[in-house]
Amino acid sequence: MKDAFIKLHISIILAGATGIFGKLISLNEALLVWYRMMLASLLFLLVLSVSKRLNRISFGDALRIGGVGLLLGLHWVFFYGSIKASNVSIGVVCFSLVGFFTAFLEPLINCHRVSFKEVVFSLLTLFGVVLIFHFDTRYRLGIGLGIIW
């Protein structure tokens, strides 16, 4: 239990620090994401090959994995773009809108009905973002980039 608690806190610190690092690193968001994903891919490949769990995958699976990687890369580009265009707090608060988009996109992808409860809570989240920032003209670009993804 104690080990899991420590791991939880470390992961929260790392997740929270990514926005601060994104603001402090002088690379533009596309290069930052490129290097981040390249490093993660190489480390993932190394771990899989050392643990001897690297198996052949089909071409279709490789395309699916690549598609998910592309979406993740776009997500990070917009996240860091939001942070660089405004500030860390706007990027992180707009990141909370993930539930808003999930409420609408997940039923389309998994072919089931939209949950009324999820839509209501998602709209409350969107209202909270508007309430916090009032779409201040200084932060419009950052909020727009954060909301896009």
C-alpha positions in Angstrom: 0.0 0.0 0.0 2.8 2.4 0.9 4.7 1.6 -2.3 1.6 2.4 -4.4 1.0 5.6 -2.5 4.6 6.8 -3.2 4.2 5.8 -6.9 1.0 7.8 -7.1 2.6 10.9 -5.7 5.6 10.6 -8.0 3.3 10.3 -11.0 1.2 13.3 -9.9 4.4 15.4 -9.5 5.6 14.3 -13.0 2.3 15.0 -14.6 2.0 18.4 -13.0 5.6 19.3 -13.9 5.1 18.7 -17.6 3.3 22.0 -18.1 6.1 23.9 -16.3 8.8 22.1 -18.3 6.9 22.9 -21.5 6.9 26.6 -20.6 10.5 26.7 -19.6 11.9 24.7 -22.6 12.7 27.1 -25.4 11.9 24.7 -28.3 8.7 25.3 -30.1 5.8 22.9 -29.4 6.2 20.7 -32.5 9.9 20.0 -31.9 9.3 19.5 -28.2 6.7 16.9 -28.9 8.8 15.3 -31.6 11.7 14.8 -29.2 9.5 13.7 -26.4 7.8 11.0 -28.5 11.0 9.9 -30.0 12.6 9.4 -26.6 9.5 7.6 -25.3 9.4 5.3 -28.3 13.0 4.4 -28.0 12.7 3.8 -24.2 9.6 1.7 -24.8 11.3 -0.4 -27.5 14.3 -0.9 -25.2 12.2 -2.0 -22.2 10.2 -4.4 -24.5 13.4 -5.9 -26.0 15.2 -6.3 -22.6 12.1 -7.9 -21.1 11.9 -10.2 -24.1 8.3 -9.2 -24.6 8.8 -7.7 -28.1 6.5 -9.7 -30.4 5.8 -9.3 -34.1 2.6 -7.4 -34.8 0.4 -7.3 -37.9 0.5 -4.4 -40.3 -3.1 -3.5 -39.2 -2.0 -3.3 -35.6 1.0 -1.3 -36.5 -1.3 1.2 -38.3 -3.6 1.4 -35.3 -0.7 2.0 -32.9 0.7 4.6 -35.3 -2.7 6.3 -35.5 -3.0 6.5 -31.7 0.6 7.9 -31.6 -0.4 10.5 -34.1 -3.4 11.6 -32.1 -1.3 11.7 -28.9 1.3 13.8 -30.7 -1.3 16.3 -31.9 -2.7 16.4 -28.4 0.7 17.3 -27.0 1.3 19.9 -29.7 -1.9 21.7 -28.8 -1.3 21.3 -25.1 2.2 22.8 -25.3 1.0 25.4 -27.8 -1.6 26.5 -25.3 1.0 26.8 -22.6 3.5 28.7 -24.8 0.8 31.1 -26.1 -0.6 31.9 -22.7 0.6 30.3 -19.4 0.7 27.0 -17.6 -2.5 27.4 -15.7 -4.5 28.0 -18.9 -3.0 24.9 -20.6 -3.7 22.7 -17.5 -7.3 24.0 -17.0 -8.1 23.5 -20.7 -6.6 20.0 -20.3 -9.5 19.3 -18.0 -11.8 19.6 -21.0 -10.8 16.1 -22.0 -14.0 14.8 -20.4 -16.0 17.2 -22.6 -14.7 15.7 -25.8 -14.7 12.2 -24.5 -18.4 12.5 -23.7 -19.1 13.1 -27.4 -16.4 11.2 -29.2 -16.4 8.0 -27.3 -20.0 7.0 -28.2 -19.2 7.7 -31.9 -16.1 5.5 -31.8 -17.6 2.7 -29.7 -21.1 2.9 -31.4 -23.3 3.4 -28.4 -25.6 6.1 -27.1 -24.4 9.4 -25.6 -24.8 9.5 -21.9 -26.9 12.4 -20.7 -25.1 12.5 -17.4 -21.6 12.7 -19.1 -22.8 15.5 -21.3 -24.2 17.5 -18.4 -20.9 17.1 -16.4 -18.9 18.0 -19.5 -20.9 21.1 -20.1 -20.3 22.1 -16.4 -16.6 21.7 -17.0 -16.7 23.9 -20.1 -18.7 26.5 -18.1 -16.1 26.3 -15.4 -13.3 27.1 -17.9 -15.3 30.1 -19.2 -16.0 31.2 -15.6 -12.3 31.0 -14.7 -10.9 32.9 -17.7 -13.8 34.9 -19.1 -12.1 34.4 -22.4 -9.8 37.3 -21.6 -8.3 38.8 -24.8 -4.7 38.2 -23.5 -5.3 34.5 -23.3 -7.6 33.9 -26.3 -5.1 32.1 -28.4 -3.9 29.9 -25.5 -7.5 29.0 -24.6 -8.3 28.3 -28.2 -5.4 25.9 -28.6 -6.2 24.3 -25.3 -9.8 23.7 -26.2 -9.0 22.4 -29.7 -7.4 19.4 -28.1 
